[in-house]
Amino acid sequence: MQNRGVSEFIGLVLMILIVVVLFVIVFFAFDVRKYFTEGSPCSDVKVDVVGACYNEKNIIIKIKNNGDLDVNNGFLFKIYGNEVYDVPSAPFTLLSGFGVKEVVLPYEGFVKEVNKIVVLPKLIVNEKQYICDSNLEGYKLNAC
Amino acid sequence: MPVKKVIKVIIVVLFFLITILNVYGEVQISFEPNDKYAAGDVLTIRIDPDKYGVFKYVYIYDDKNTLQETIILNNCKDFTCYTPLMIRYNLPLTWHGNYSVAVYDYGINDYVLGYFNVESKIVFNRNLKCNRCSSHKAPPLTDVEMTISASGKGNLVDYFEKDWMIIDANDGVVSNYDSRFNKISWNVDGSISKTYIIKSPERTMPSTKYLFFTELNSRSDDWFVIVADPTNIVEELLPIVHTNTRLSNVQLTQNQVDLIRSDDNLYLNMKKGAKLESELSDTSLTPNVINNAYCELYYYTTANINNNGRFQLYNRKKGNLIDSANIIRSTSENVLLLNNLQNKGLTVNDINTLFITVNNAGKSNSDFIYVDKIRCVIDYGVSSNLGIGISNELSNGIKWDIQTLPVNDFDAVGNDGDTLYYIDVNAEGTNVDVYLKGNGNLISGTNNIPLGNEKVSSSTTDSKVLTGIQNPITLNYNDNKIGNNLINGNRIYLKFYLTVPGSQAAGNYVNLLNFKAVPNGVIP
């Protein structure tokens, strides 16, 4: 009887461990952050900032797509001010291949002086989102 | 281990893991009480961020992905909000169809959309038009042009009490409804406005308030019309759509103004620092005395408002302050009253230019004032019998017999001795001021004599007008007051003079003079 009790407890623990491990594998396999930075299609994205400035209300950035691949899910901007702030473009922001677009982001007082801005194009390919951070050099901003 | 027990364990473990996944998963957007709203409702959105937080800017799009509104979340750390948030937003009356709320989740670095639906809401309106009618008042036994408007599809029915009589149904079908009401109906589709003519009943003592209401799929609010003596008018003045009607210096739309015109429990949101300003609607009558006047602000506030803001009434935009009051905290609807305005500097000349402001001087971004309605009620008197009688000589025209030129301040023919030019005042119940103006130069063909060369002097006591000052006649009544604070039966004696230069061509020169009597103190 005693042997059967220990066996059942071990079985229970093993069962929980198996479920947890399986869950963790699935969790990371699907990567809920959907943050992919390397490999195709990011290598085909060639986006440049052709002008940017900020005032007390907005940060205005003019972006040019030098490749033929559409940026179909907007942009994530890293604003280097008092700290580094991640600011997304508005929903449904698209930049077609070889297109130019002016994006207006909100500026708030806590950002203080904006030193530079990094543009991360976002693509969705085969229902998978890619955030392309191949160009982290950034663009220096001045007051408008 | 038994199979049933294994399954139970797996279910329990998965439940906990899924709960954890929620924390590390993506933002949850939900609507309260559900995702179905009517235009004008308060949209309530609950946002539960995951541990990575959400972007503080939330966007609302229509079904064509056109941006409709941007909402900035409070209580966030810089651009990121981590704690559950509740958004309340007044849905504009113009919205209908499917909409989406877009919240950027830093966990998945993408926008998450929540969808809701807005049903259009029928907005009823009514306008009364007649001589001495106002929104809620009509003189007895008068043909009133009644206009009702609504938007929708179906049978538009207007109900009126049987003491009123249809004069012109304008293609509407008139029929009996019950022992109290008759009705008039039209089949309509879309946004419509229907007008019919209806005769008001005899005046009763005391005056009777009659009920009107409209149906188009739903029933309008009650609309009362009082049939009363027009010499004493109670008029409701509400904010109007006007370039002077602004919120934080942005002109309000018709829908926004409608929110603060109607007692419908829909609110105009005023955030910290916001200033609402509006001119009030005009009266159609000429008042001569204000019996009573007050203004009301219907509002509620968030919890931290405490005397942070003022409700102010001016006699005109950038004019004199008549009265004001602090906006006190009230988390349920409250009415702020500015009363006895007639004793605080409000005059009959101010009624058509009244100007209100409401400002939110809250200290925090979460300090809101919600304005439901603004109204001013003016009880004023008008003269029902006001006029002038003109002497025969004056009504036949002012004649000049000039033989040689030049002449300076030459007497008109009727000036000789006791003047033949005079005006008799007819005024019951009020004192009056009398004005005149010219319609232009004296003209003969292509030649003219400037109006300023024609002068007038007046007296209410001296028929020879010996002491009257000769004033040049102008194009404006305001410049040519010839009688002040006169009573019924007073006579104004007038003499006219003309200056003509030597070079003036011969001819019969003509112009017209207009006379106007108004209650004392009223701008002509």
Interface residues (C-beta under 8 A of the other chain):
Chain A: E8 G11 L12 M15 I16 V19 V20 F23 F27 V32 R33 K34 Y35 N73 L76 E83 Y85 D86 V87 P88 A90 P91 F92 P106 E108 F110 V111 K122 Q129 I131
Chain B: M1 V6 V9 I10 V13 L14 L17 L21 Y24 G25 E26 Y52 F55 Y57 Y59 Y61 N65 L67 D78 F79 T80 A102 Y104 Y106 G107 I108 N109 D110 Y111 L113
